[in-house]
């Protein structure tokens, strides 16, 4: 935790927070809920922290417009949480009552819509505008994955490939857009970093699924058990065996991400620093937690034969 707090004091993260503050403060239409919106906009900032790890803490080394790309991603991620909490009926987020509990489900949906739009507007008018198309494509991927899980596979058993595809689609794209932007004008590096983002995001989503199933609510700072209640079955619903499988899959995803950057030692070292100081500590509560609910009914079965299948 200490390392994570230290990491969040770096220049890029502070710059991104300032951009978000200014974006919200300058909008007169949001002034009536300003303190709550600002507070809700800053979570772990795992996606921006990935950029910090890859680029370092000196602004002269930052890819062009990366601060605005990160700000847009953090805003739209927060907006998606407003919506997710309504869908899941979650009452706690980041240690505070969820937005819909403070206002109403309708209010949380509408504010989420506004923040979605603000993320696009922020990027359009910024040095990161060149990434607007990529950003929109990745957000579309997230929405498709969420819709697939909610409308097509909820209530049914998911095989390994489907579970990994959903995890990759829900969380990978926003990591991927930031990672790709860190590659700047180097097309090969940018392409490799984009895939790194997908794999890191997939690994984190698998851990988050496990936290939802086996974690401790107060420690996690959010409502847990919503996946099971809403029959959104994941790897985590396989009981104790899920922890080992998810740990192995996460390891495979992260190690293969490092391998993708073997041609760029500085980026590889930056990614390793991010994994060691930020991602793994964030997932530790999942991988060391104790089951707090029974396993899913016997009719739900997930094959675990294919290992890391998120390519």
Secondary structure as GFF3:
##gff-version 3
##sequence-region A 1 311
A	DSSP	alpha_helix	2	7	.	.	.	ID=ss1
A	DSSP	alpha_helix	11	25	.	.	.	ID=ss2
A	DSSP	three_ten_helix	28	33	.	.	.	ID=ss3
A	DSSP	alpha_helix	34	40	.	.	.	ID=ss4
A	DSSP	alpha_helix	46	55	.	.	.	ID=ss5
A	DSSP	three_ten_helix	59	61	.	.	.	ID=ss6
A	DSSP	alpha_helix	66	88	.	.	.	ID=ss7
A	DSSP	beta_strand	92	93	.	.	.	ID=ss8
A	DSSP	beta_strand	96	97	.	.	.	ID=ss9
A	DSSP	alpha_helix	99	102	.	.	.	ID=ss10
A	DSSP	alpha_helix	105	124	.	.	.	ID=ss11
A	DSSP	three_ten_helix	129	131	.	.	.	ID=ss12
A	DSSP	alpha_helix	132	148	.	.	.	ID=ss13
A	DSSP	pi_helix	149	153	.	.	.	ID=ss14
A	DSSP	alpha_helix	160	167	.	.	.	ID=ss15
A	DSSP	pi_helix	168	172	.	.	.	ID=ss16
A	DSSP	alpha_helix	173	181	.	.	.	ID=ss17
A	DSSP	alpha_helix	187	214	.	.	.	ID=ss18
A	DSSP	alpha_helix	217	220	.	.	.	ID=ss19
A	DSSP	alpha_helix	226	229	.	.	.	ID=ss20
A	DSSP	three_ten_helix	235	238	.	.	.	ID=ss21
A	DSSP	alpha_helix	240	260	.	.	.	ID=ss22
A	DSSP	alpha_helix	265	274	.	.	.	ID=ss23
A	DSSP	pi_helix	275	279	.	.	.	ID=ss24
A	DSSP	alpha_helix	280	287	.	.	.	ID=ss25
###
